[in-house]
Amino acid sequence: MALSPEMQKCVDVCLDCYKTCLGMAMNHCLEAGGEHVAPPHFRLMMACAEMCRTSAHFMLISSPHHKHTCRECAEICTECAKDCERLDGMEDCVAACRACAKSCSAMAA
């Protein structure tokens, strides 16, 4: 069964957010240090990346549970965007998280 165009777009947005959060955390944040590597922030970025990957996975396998993972993904992405906003150089992460939160919210509805 092929994914609907809306679901395929959500998968793409989730995978983009996964790559962006993981990449920013492992490169920009680790190099910047300070608040960028404070445990609450760093854990949130790791949780966001993993939840995005998990939501994409659930949609790709056509699991009816994708609505639950997408709802949680939207919540974590919203929190991650808000936390990243306060730190320098995190604009890409903020944008990816906001786009993913919006797409996953629609998918969870």
NORPEZI-V899734 format. One record per residue. N is the residue number from 1. RES is the residue in one small letter. SS is DSSP state (helix for helix, strand for strand, loop for the rest). BURIAL is 1 if it has 24 or more other ideal C-beta (glycine too) atoms within 12 Angstrom, else 0. Layout:
n=N res=RES ss=SS burial=BURIAL
n=N res=RES ss=SS burial=BURIAL
This chain:
n=1 res=m ss=loop burial=0
n=2 res=a ss=loop burial=0
n=3 res=l ss=loop burial=0
n=4 res=s ss=loop burial=0
n=5 res=p ss=helix burial=0
n=6 res=e ss=helix burial=0
n=7 res=m ss=helix burial=1
n=8 res=q ss=helix burial=0
n=9 res=k ss=helix burial=0
n=10 res=c ss=helix burial=1
n=11 res=v ss=helix burial=1
n=12 res=d ss=helix burial=1
n=13 res=v ss=helix burial=1
n=14 res=c ss=helix burial=1
n=15 res=l ss=helix burial=1
n=16 res=d ss=helix burial=1
n=17 res=c ss=helix burial=1
n=18 res=y ss=helix burial=1
n=19 res=k ss=helix burial=1
n=20 res=t ss=helix burial=1
n=21 res=c ss=helix burial=1
n=22 res=l ss=helix burial=1
n=23 res=g ss=helix burial=0
n=24 res=m ss=helix burial=1
n=25 res=a ss=helix burial=1
n=26 res=m ss=helix burial=0
n=27 res=n ss=helix burial=0
n=28 res=h ss=helix burial=1
n=29 res=c ss=helix burial=1
n=30 res=l ss=helix burial=0
n=31 res=e ss=helix burial=0
n=32 res=a ss=helix burial=0
n=33 res=g ss=loop burial=0
n=34 res=g ss=helix burial=0
n=35 res=e ss=helix burial=0
n=36 res=h ss=helix burial=1
n=37 res=v ss=helix burial=0
n=38 res=a ss=loop burial=0
n=39 res=p ss=helix burial=0
n=40 res=p ss=helix burial=0
n=41 res=h ss=helix burial=1
n=42 res=f ss=helix burial=1
n=43 res=r ss=helix burial=0
n=44 res=l ss=helix burial=1
n=45 res=m ss=helix burial=1
n=46 res=m ss=helix burial=1
n=47 res=a ss=helix burial=1
n=48 res=c ss=helix burial=1
n=49 res=a ss=helix burial=1
n=50 res=e ss=helix burial=1
n=51 res=m ss=helix burial=1
n=52 res=c ss=helix burial=1
n=53 res=r ss=helix burial=1
n=54 res=t ss=helix burial=1
n=55 res=s ss=helix burial=1
n=56 res=a ss=helix burial=1
n=57 res=h ss=helix burial=0
n=58 res=f ss=helix burial=1
n=59 res=m ss=helix burial=1
n=60 res=l ss=helix burial=0
n=61 res=i ss=loop burial=0
n=62 res=s ss=loop burial=0
n=63 res=s ss=loop burial=0
n=64 res=p ss=loop burial=0
n=65 res=h ss=loop burial=0
n=66 res=h ss=helix burial=1
n=67 res=k ss=helix burial=0
n=68 res=h ss=helix burial=0
n=69 res=t ss=helix burial=1
n=70 res=c ss=helix burial=1
n=71 res=r ss=helix burial=0
n=72 res=e ss=helix burial=1
n=73 res=c ss=helix burial=1
n=74 res=a ss=helix burial=1
n=75 res=e ss=helix burial=1
n=76 res=i ss=helix burial=1
n=77 res=c ss=helix burial=1
n=78 res=t ss=helix burial=1
n=79 res=e ss=helix burial=1
n=80 res=c ss=helix burial=1
n=81 res=a ss=helix burial=1
n=82 res=k ss=helix burial=0
n=83 res=d ss=helix burial=1
n=84 res=c ss=helix burial=1
n=85 res=e ss=helix burial=0
n=86 res=r ss=loop burial=0
n=87 res=l ss=loop burial=1
n=88 res=d ss=loop burial=0
n=89 res=g ss=loop burial=0
n=90 res=m ss=loop burial=1
n=91 res=e ss=helix burial=0
n=92 res=d ss=helix burial=1
n=93 res=c ss=helix burial=1
n=94 res=v ss=helix burial=1
n=95 res=a ss=helix burial=0
n=96 res=a ss=helix burial=1
n=97 res=c ss=helix burial=1
n=98 res=r ss=helix burial=1
n=99 res=a ss=helix burial=1
n=100 res=c ss=helix burial=1
n=101 res=a ss=helix burial=1
n=102 res=k ss=helix burial=1
n=103 res=s ss=helix burial=1
n=104 res=c ss=helix burial=1
n=105 res=s ss=helix burial=1
n=106 res=a ss=helix burial=0
n=107 res=m ss=helix burial=1
n=108 res=a ss=helix burial=1
n=109 res=a ss=loop burial=0
